[in-house]
């Protein structure tokens, strides 16, 4: 890994990871200054490399659209102290570039069209109502395990053909993979368990195809001039299973917490249910749960935001900063549920834009609007100050969220 030394004797600051004490929803306060004064600045990352930290929206779009910038360490590996610059695993789509990435994406993109995701809306509504029924049978609930986690988990299991009865296993292993606090041995073991589990399901689908995504993936692959190789289907399936539930689950709880802490906004959304589409987009922008940004590696010299980046150097798109860029989102630190936003960066941008973004939007719209409609007296059971946040995970969110009504 390359360390960048532009000025001898000048200490490079550490990657910003703080949040203001007064507001757990806001990113590190340093980003406001960086956007104004140092939109491209060098930082030292926990993984040991120095990287260009990009804080402005337009520069991030430029960076994420530039295909000469490799995604080889995507998943915020700059925050992982044990990252050693290893080559991406076969089938780990988010870390692959060019034709290798395009080949896998082509096998999947037809499964995540707007039309197909909209066809899932009634199913999402059904399981949302079922979990609210279960919550209402008691006097309170923890919104994380009782509501936010099971909804996207059941949906992605249904799509993939993964038995939901095994959800505790894959959710626990997912938590290990999403946390930077787990050691390399634990992360490796979690990854191996998931790959072995999904590998067995894939072997079953090869001999006995079902009407699920895994079966269609295998059949579609076999019809190409380069079928999936050993290990690729399992790795790809792990990515879909983990990414398909964790990010959305965290957005459901964090989004609901944000609304509960802003009664005026909550009343606005209850008064106009049709506002849910723009409200979800605004929550995605405002909260930006990919809290440490998106990492890229320069395979050739490039210029971004007027700064020359050399081949072999690293760059990080600070998504929470880009989504608070005042030049793109006026009054960016204000939550405006009716904001007609330009494309925010919550799902990334460019060739690696999140393949499941349409599904995530539907799950968020249904989960949040149904909670507000069916439990109008919903409130926190504990003060916000007692909430425990995932401050050292790839995805920002809550460890638990006790609610009552």
Order of alpha helices (4+ residues) and beta strands (2+ residues): alpha-beta-beta-alpha-beta-alpha-alpha-alpha-beta-alpha-alpha-alpha-alpha-alpha-alpha-alpha-alpha-beta-beta-beta-beta-alpha-alpha-beta-beta
